[in-house]
Amino acid sequence: MERKEFIRRSIGALGMALIAPSILRRFDSESTSCTATVSETAGPFPTINPSSLVQSNIVGDRTGVPLTITINIRNLNADCGVLEGALVDIWHCDKDGNYSEYGGTNLQPTNYTNYHFLRGRQVTSAAGTVSFTSIFPGWYTGRATHIHVHIYNSAGISLLVTQIAFPEGATSAVVAVNAQTALGYTKGMSGYTYNASDNVFSNGTSTEMAAITGSVSQGYALEHTIYVAGPLSVESTPLLENEVGTNYPNPFSSVTTIPLTLTDTTEISVELFDLSGRKVGRLAPKLYTSGSQEIQLYRNDYQLAAGIYLAQVQLRNSSGSATKSLRLLVK
């Protein structure tokens, strides 16, 4: 089963021992109008210190077509109501396709390691909303125009890592903006990777597609709603009080171990991505009992060449779901 389909259906597969019937009904497509937003790789350029970037204006020293970003967070575990107090981090590339906090490597030759543009964090309001002032992202080889989003609950526990896709077509904002050579968007659409061919979006963007209005002259406004499995109620304890430790050894040549400390029976799966965002392997979902456990990832099982990979560890139990990302170094 493909990753997006698994995320939509696997909550129901946990069974009565893990999730109450009322919660299961919320994930039934016949009884709710909202669908869980799919998880995606954080990519090779995640924000290093998000807590230091609490700001709504994330433009920094970058120039480009103005873009206002509004993101609504909804809680699947509360009948798709608003999720107040969630931490929302976003980051995206500049008009030239470069990210701050990284660079000086083959992956991104331009060195922006000491810059912090186009990254920010906000806390959702009573309406479950955050807003950012930014510029329209450019693009780079292999990826369509996109924005990265990482959502945490109020206790700082990861709820979802995902991405926002942009509408495409002859009259789309993507085409209009990339024609603005006078404003620095010099690549045009030649060599652009469309959503259907993007390694991240190629299996569908139904839960990741934003709505965009506006114009080049007036600026654009992006709005998007993300559905996450948040707390069961406002008074509930922090979601998924489980610990996923750092894998060891790292770097490794044969096998690496991910230590777990679980407070409840939990279903865990692992997905592996290379630095381009392409999924290169998947460890099928498995139930782990409470206590100290471990997951072993064998290099030969996934035919991993030497390099850097991202492992997304996905956890689901009666409290909801969460994701933790680990960086794997294969030598």
N, C-alpha and C positions, 0 to 999 in steps of 0.2 A: 504494500500500500504506500502511495506517495506521502511525503511528509505533511503536506497541507491537509490531505484527507485524513491522515492519522490524527492530527491535532483536533480536527473537527469532531471525530468520532470516538477517540480513545477514552474521553471522560466517561462515556456510558459503559465502556468495556471494563471499568474497574470493579463493577459489581456492587451488590448491596452491602458487602462488608466494609466498603470504603466510603461510599457516598449515599446520603439519604435520598429517598425517592423524590422528595421535593426539589432537590438540587438536580437530579438526573433529568427531571422534566424541563428544567430551564435550558438544557442543552439539546432538547428534542426540537428539530427544525419545524415540527408541526405546532409547537406550543409557544414559540418565542420568535420575535422578529429580528433578534440580534444574533450574530455569529461571532465566535471567538476570532480575534485577529491572529493571523498566523505568526509564528516566530520566525526570525531570520538571523543570519549571521551578523555579528556586530562589525564584521569586516576587519581589515588590517589596521584601521585608524580610530579605534575607540577613544573616547575622552579619558585622559590619564587621571586627572583630579577633578571630578565633576563638582564636588562640594565647594571648590574655589571659584566656580563659574556661575554663581547665582546671579543671573542678569537676564533681563528681557530683551535688551538691545544687544544683539550678538554680532553686529556688522564689523566692529573693530576698525582696522585700517583698509578694509576691502571696498571696492567700488563695483557697481553693477546696477541692474534694474531692481528697484525696491520690491520687497516681498514681505507681506505680513503673514505670519503663520499662526493659526488658531487650531489647537488640538483639544478635543473633548475626550475624556476618559470615562468609560462606563464599566460598571461592575456586573459581570455575569452572575455572581453569587448573591446579588441583591436585585434580582428581577431587572437587570440591565439599567439600574438607576445610576446616578452620578457617583463618582468616586472622589470624595473630597480629601485633600491632604496628601495625595500621591505626589511623589517626586518624579518629574519628567525631564530627562536630559535629551537634547537634540544636538546633532552635528551634521555638517555637510561640507562639500568642497566649494571653493570659490569659482569665479567665472572661468578660470583657466584649468580647473580640475584638480587643484591642490588642496590638501588638508593642513591645518595648523597642527602643531605638536609633533610633527613627523617630517622626514625628508632626509636628503643626503644619501639616499640609497637607490638601487636600481628600481625599486618599487615606486619611489617618488624622488626624482633627482633634485628638485628644488628643495632647499633645506629651510623648513619653517618650524624647527624644533623649539625655538624660543618665542613663538607666536601663539596666540590663543583665539584667533578669529573664528567666527561662525560656529561657536559652541556655547551652549548655555543650559541652565537649569532653572525651572520654575516649579512651584507647588500649586496643585490644582485648587481652584477656588471652591466656594460652596456650590457652584454650578458645575464642578468637575472639569474646569477649563483652564488652559494655560495659553499665553500668547507671546510671540517673539517677533521682533523687528529684525529683518535680515535682508539679503539680496537673493535674487534668483540664482540657483546653483547652475554651474556649467556642467560639463560631462568629461569623462575620460574613457579611454579605450576599454571595451568589454562591459561597460555599464551604461544603462539608461540614466536619465536624470532622476535623482532620488534624495531622500533625507533619512538619516538614521535616528531611531528613537529607542531609548531605554527607560522603562518605567519601573519604579520601586514603590513599595508601600511606605507609609509614614515612618516605619522603623528602619528603612533602608534595605529591606529584603527585596531582591529582584522579583518582579512579576512577569516581565516580558521584554524581550529585545526584538524589535521589528524594524521595518523600513516603510517609507511612504513613497508610492509611485505617482508619476505625473501623467495626465492624459496626453495622448499623442494624436497626430493628424495634421492635415494641411493648415487648418485654422487654429491650431493649439498654441498655447503660450510658449511651449518648448520651441516650436518652430519660429515664432515671432521674436522671441528673445535671442535665439542663436543667430538671427539675421542682423543683429545690431552691432556691426563691426565698430561703429563709432563709439560705442559704449564699452568696448573691450571684449566682446564675445566674438572672437576671431576664427573659431573653428567651423562655424556654420553647422550644417547637418551632414557633411561628407564624412563618412566613417562612423557615424553615430550608431550605437547599439540600441535597437528598439526593445521595448518591454518583452516582446515575444521571444527575443533571442538572448535576453539578459539571463545569466546563470542564476540569479536570485529570483527574478520575476517570471521566468519562462513557463512555470507551471501554474500561472494564474495570478491575478492582482485584485480579485474580487473584494478582499478585505483590506487591501492596502492602497486603493486608488483614491487620491484626493480630489476635491472639487476646487477649481481655480477660476477666479473671476478677475476682471480688470483689463489693463492695457499697458503697453510699453511706456506710453507717455504719462499715465497716471499711477503706474505701479500695479502690482498684482496682489491678490489676497488668496491664500490657501486655507482651506478648512478640511479637517479630517477627524473622524471619530474612531477611537480604538477601544476594543472590548477586551477586558482582562478578567481573569479569575481572582478577584480581590477578596477581602475578608468576608466572612459569612454575615457579619453585622458590624455596625460601628463599634460595638463593645467587644468584639471578638479579639483574641490574642493575635499577635503578628502571624502572618501567613507562613505556613510550612516552617516550623521551628526545627529545621534540619540543617546539618552542617556538611558541606561538600568541601573537603580539604584540597590542598594543592597536590597535584599528581607528582609521583616520584618513581624512579629517578627522572630527571628532566634537565638536560637532554637524555635521550635513551636510544638504544640501537635495536632492541628486541621487544621489550614489553615495559609499559608504565602502569602504575597502580594509582587509582583515585580512591582515597580513604573517605568513608562516610560515617557520620554519627547521626543516627535517625531516632527521632522521638516517637515515631508512629510507623506502622506498615505503609510503605510508599512504593509506588510504581516509578521506575527510573528508566530512562532511555538516554542514549548518547548519539549525537550526530557530529560528524567530522567534516570540516570545511578547509579548503586551501585558502590562500590569501586573496584569491580573486573572487571568493564567495561561492565557488563550486563545491557542492557536496561530494565528498569522496568516500564516505562510509557511514554506516549506521549500526548501532548496537540495539537490537530489538528491545521493546519494553519488557521489564521483568519486575516482579514484586520482591521487595526486600523487607524483612522484618525489622523491628526496632532494635537499636543497639549499634555496635560497631560492625561495619560491613566494608567491603571493598569491591571495586570494579577494576578488572585488568584489561587493558587494550594492547593487543598484539599487533605489531607492525605488519607482519606478513598477512594477517587477516584482511588488511585493507590495501596491501601493495603500496605502502607509503614510501615515496622517495625521500631522500634527505631534504630537510627544509622545515618551515614553520607551518603549523596547522592550528586551527581553532576547534576546540571541543565544546559543544553546548550540551550540558547535562540538564535534562528536563525531569522535574520531579512532580508527582501528582499524588495527593492523598485526600483524606476527608476534609482537609482545610482548604484545598484548592490546588494551585499549580505555581511553579516557580522555575526559573532557569538560571544557571550559573555558567559562565564561560571560562574556559581554561586555555592557556596557550601551550601547545605541545611542540617540543623541539626534537626533531628526529635527526640523528647523526649517522 
